[in-house]
């Protein structure tokens, strides 16, 4: 199932991103972590799908101690740069103003996330 399919079922974009990732990759990231991220953190700010993808990167590639290398930063930068190159923004309100649908940004971000984490 695509991220946008879960969004259509009533999950916000971040919850849908986490739910899809869990189902396709056998992880158990709490879907509830995305509950406050939808609609650009409810204020049109950073897109919830992008936020959740960043959280998934941190969950999978993040560090537990400050003395460890921070691999998550490199993965996140790669993702953020690709999104900015394609859409020229990461902000929910700007994506919507530019007629980018939630379905498009959700599915693009998810595919990008999976590709980056290979």
C-alpha positions, -999 to +999 in steps of 0.1 A: +000+000+000+013+035-008+017+062+018-011+082+001-035+053+005-031+054+043-035+092+041-068+087+023-079+064+052-075+092+077-039+089+088-020+122+086+010+123+062+035+115+089+015+087+104+010+072+069+047+074+062+056+055+094+028+029+089+039+022+053+075+019+063+067-005+091+046-027+069+071-028+041+103-032+062+092-051+093+100-023+117+079-013+147+082+024+148+053+038+168+028+054+143+018+078+171+052+096+168+038+112+136+005+123+151+017+159+157+036+163+125+007+164+100-001+195+079+034+209+085+033+205+123-002+218+121+011+252+109+022+248+073+058+244+084+081+214+076+060+189+056+049+160+078+059+134+053+094+148+052+095+151+090+085+115+094+110+103+069+137+122+089+125+105+120+127+071+104+162+078+093+171+088+129+154+056+142+174+034+118+207+052+115+208+075+145+232+073+174+227+066+211+258+084+224+273+117+215+307+101+210+293+080+181+294+092+145+261+106+133+253+087+101+217+100+102+228+135+093+243+124+060+212+105+050+189+134+061+210+159+041+208+137+010+171+135+013+165+171+020+188+182-008+169+160-033+135+173-021+146+209-024+161+203-058+128+188-070+103+211-052+124+241-042+109+239-007+103+216+023+074+236+037+039+223+036+023+257+029+047+263+000+042+229-015+004+234-014+008+269-029+028+254-057+000+229-064+020+199-051-005+174-037+000+156-005-002+123-025+027+135-047+050+146-019+042+116+003+049+091-023+080+109-036+095+113-002+088+076+007+104+063-025+134+086-019+137+075+017+137+038+007+163+045-020+186+065+003+185+038+030+194+009+006 
